[in-house]
Each structure stands twice: as structure tokens, then as C-alpha cells.
């Protein structure tokens, strides 16, 4: 029996990707709309989905923070976001009411992690972490083949790393200043260096504290005992070829000889670039939809 046709929406901070299909080899259509206000953006998404009526389920992977507890009043909503106008925006409940199909909802990084686990750089692994470094820093965790969550989803991009000696850059996170996101996201790199990361030389001094902050995030993930692989996506991680080697070196130095580091295997494989590129999120949304059936 062939897989049922489902729709997915990756709701991002700058754009939304709508897709209909069953998997990477069966994408029937894909469309992008800009993320502006909730009113305009959701109307544009609905205009796309209305043309695809007949899908059996809908999966949504969204920027956050979001409500993922189905028993809570804020399920399917964006919650305490810094994106103007989006706090408390209803996403999944609105689309579920409109289309009358099962709806799955999770974070954008969890969606990407699910996609990479099924079809990408972590194919065949039931336990992984997906880190995106772009406008922000986010982490999606999968354990035993399922998204890892409890009270809410992980917000590990806001861990507070130990600072490199002599580094007094205050960071740019409006909540924490020098959390990982405040030190290593794309806007943080530009604020520190005075120009975007894609204009910086590989040996620019700005890269050392960026790699160190991300490596400390990876250190924390390793010590959870969960990921068998850490997959990196996002414009900064994928668009900066020299960054992952720096992170591997910094992580190795940070871990030292503690524990059975041999479990991690080849560090070049343990810290890996996304295999699906910018398709990880939309394909993950398809999987979220399939899980909702």
C-alpha cells in the first residue's frame, strides 16, 4: 500500500516552506512564502494548502519557543518569542480547524532532526542531536527514535558557556547576553567582527570564541549520553566550511580524557554537516504529519 499524501509546513523566522508529498523521492509540490505578520503569513500558508486539498494529515515545524504539550492550552502556539507580533500566535489549532485532518506540531529543529534521522546524515540512528546555527542557535534532540521532551522542548542554544580568557564581548541575546546564541549566532558574529561571517577570513580571530561556544554546547550534549551523532545545519554552519573542523578540535580538547570518549568514534563522523541541507525542515514536517496519522 502506498504512503498517504501529507502536507508539511516549516515555519521559519524569515520564510515558510510548504510541501506536499510522502518523502524526499515523492515531493509533489513545494512553495515558499515570507514570514511577516501572523495574519499575513498564515493567510499565505492557507492559500497554498487550499490548492493541495486532499492531504491526509498536516505536520508543522515552527520557530519558537512553542507549546508542544497537547494537554496544555498553549499547544500549537508560538509562546515567548522575540519576533514582533508572534507571541501567543495560534498555529496548529487554527490550521487543524480549517482542514479537519490530524495535525502534528513541533519545533523547527526537531523537524530537521527527524528528517536527518530518516533520510539524512543520521540515517539509521535512533539517538541524535541537530544543531542549527543561523539567525539563532537551536537544538533538536531525538532519543529512541522520538523527540526528547518533557515539561517543554529543549532550548539549549541559551546555555551559558564559560568564556574564553580575555574575551569581553557582551553577546547579543536580549535575554542572556552571552549565552551560546548570543555569542555564536550569525548576528552575534557580525556584531563582534563588524561584518557578516561570510565576509570573514577563516583565520579571523572572531571564529575562535564562536567555535568554543558551540563546542561547549556539544560538550553538554555529549554528557547527556543521548546523541550518537551531532548534525549541524543552518546558514552559518553549512556556509562556513572551516567552522565544523574548529568545533571538532575544540570539543575534543574540552572533553579531554573524561569518560569513554571512544564511544563517540571518529569525530569527523560524530560532528557532521546536514545531509538534507535546507530540505531537512520541510521533510521533517512531512514525517511529523505521518506520525500524526
Secondary structure by P-SEA (a helix, b strand, c coil): ccccbbbbbbccccbbbbbbccccccccbbbbbbbccaaaaaaaaaaaaaaaccccbbbbbbcccccccccccccccccccccccccccccaaaaaaacccbbbbbcaaaaaaaaaaccccccccccbbbbbbccbbbbbbbcccccccccccccccccccccccccccccccccccccccccccaaaaaaaacccccccccccaaaaaaaaaaaaaaaaaaaaccccbbbbbcaaaaaccaaaaaaaaaaaaaacccccccccccccccccccccccaaaaaaaaaaaaaac
